């Protein structure tokens, strides 16, 4: 029983992307495509788009990975899938670090 639990925990942990440890400046440089919907400072003017400023980096990174792998659907998911399709793990970490560092 303990071995099964440890195995399950190990598998679960390995499927979660590492905590975003990206480069803030690189994220800022890569954020131009995000600004049309999420605002220049990560604060959206339209209620349909969420604010990104001040969100936790790990949450943002997980959300972007979920859009890439189809883990999120509905709403604007199809639009987001197109935007994140070409992002590398490093790009995602950089964007997450940038938006996490902005004031909400």
VEXDREN-2710 file (C-alpha; in Angstrom, 1 decimal):
% VEXDREN-2710
k/r/px/py/pz
1/UNK/0.0/0.0/0.0
2/UNK/2.8/2.5/0.9
3/UNK/4.7/1.6/-2.3
4/UNK/1.6/2.2/-4.4
5/UNK/1.0/5.6/-2.7
6/UNK/4.7/6.6/-3.2
7/UNK/4.6/5.6/-6.8
8/UNK/1.4/7.6/-7.4
9/UNK/2.8/10.7/-5.7
10/UNK/6.0/10.4/-7.8
11/UNK/4.1/10.0/-11.0
12/UNK/1.9/13.0/-10.1
13/UNK/4.8/15.2/-9.2
14/UNK/6.6/14.4/-12.5
15/UNK/3.7/15.4/-14.6
16/UNK/3.5/18.9/-13.1
17/UNK/5.8/21.5/-14.8
18/UNK/8.6/22.8/-12.6
19/UNK/7.8/26.0/-10.7
20/UNK/8.3/28.9/-13.1
21/UNK/11.8/30.2/-12.7
22/UNK/11.9/32.3/-15.8
23/UNK/13.6/35.5/-16.7
24/UNK/11.4/38.5/-16.1
25/UNK/13.0/40.7/-18.8
26/UNK/12.8/37.9/-21.3
27/UNK/9.1/37.5/-20.4
28/UNK/8.5/41.2/-20.9
29/UNK/10.1/41.0/-24.3
30/UNK/7.9/38.0/-25.2
31/UNK/4.7/39.5/-23.9
32/UNK/3.7/41.6/-26.9
33/UNK/1.4/39.0/-28.3
34/UNK/-0.4/38.8/-24.9
35/UNK/-1.0/42.5/-24.6
36/UNK/-3.9/42.8/-27.1
37/UNK/-6.2/40.9/-24.7
38/UNK/-4.5/41.1/-21.3
39/UNK/-3.3/44.7/-21.4
40/UNK/0.1/46.3/-21.5
41/UNK/0.6/45.8/-17.8
42/UNK/-1.3/42.5/-17.5
43/UNK/-4.5/44.3/-16.7
44/UNK/-7.3/43.7/-19.2
45/UNK/-9.7/46.4/-20.2
46/UNK/-12.3/43.9/-21.3
47/UNK/-14.0/41.7/-18.7
48/UNK/-13.9/38.6/-20.9
49/UNK/-10.1/38.5/-20.6
50/UNK/-8.5/37.8/-17.2
51/UNK/-5.9/40.0/-15.6
52/UNK/-2.4/38.3/-15.5
53/UNK/-0.6/40.9/-13.3
54/UNK/0.2/39.5/-9.9
55/UNK/-0.9/36.0/-10.5
56/UNK/1.3/33.3/-9.1
57/UNK/4.0/32.2/-11.6
58/UNK/3.3/28.5/-11.0
59/UNK/-0.4/29.0/-11.8
60/UNK/0.3/31.0/-14.9
61/UNK/2.8/28.4/-16.2
62/UNK/0.4/25.6/-15.5
63/UNK/-2.4/27.4/-17.3
64/UNK/-0.2/27.9/-20.4
65/UNK/0.8/24.2/-20.3
66/UNK/-2.8/23.2/-20.0
67/UNK/-3.8/25.3/-23.0
68/UNK/-1.0/23.6/-25.0
69/UNK/-1.9/20.1/-24.1
70/UNK/-5.7/20.6/-24.3
71/UNK/-6.3/20.5/-20.5
72/UNK/-8.3/23.7/-20.7
73/UNK/-11.4/24.1/-22.9
74/UNK/-14.3/26.5/-23.3
75/UNK/-14.3/30.3/-23.3
76/UNK/-11.3/31.6/-25.2
77/UNK/-9.4/28.3/-25.0
78/UNK/-9.2/27.8/-28.7
79/UNK/-7.7/31.3/-29.1
80/UNK/-5.2/30.6/-26.3
81/UNK/-4.2/27.3/-27.9
82/UNK/-3.2/29.1/-31.0
83/UNK/-1.1/31.7/-29.1
84/UNK/0.7/29.1/-26.9
85/UNK/1.3/26.4/-29.5
86/UNK/4.8/27.5/-30.4
87/UNK/5.9/28.4/-26.9
88/UNK/8.8/26.5/-25.3
89/UNK/8.9/25.6/-21.6
90/UNK/11.4/28.4/-21.2
91/UNK/9.1/30.9/-22.9
92/UNK/6.3/29.9/-20.6
93/UNK/8.5/30.3/-17.5
94/UNK/9.7/33.7/-18.7
95/UNK/6.1/34.9/-19.3
96/UNK/4.9/33.5/-16.0
97/UNK/7.8/35.2/-14.1
98/UNK/7.1/38.5/-15.9
99/UNK/3.3/38.6/-15.2
100/UNK/3.8/37.3/-11.6
101/UNK/6.0/40.3/-10.9
102/UNK/3.6/42.9/-12.0
103/UNK/1.4/44.8/-9.6
104/UNK/-2.2/43.6/-9.7
END
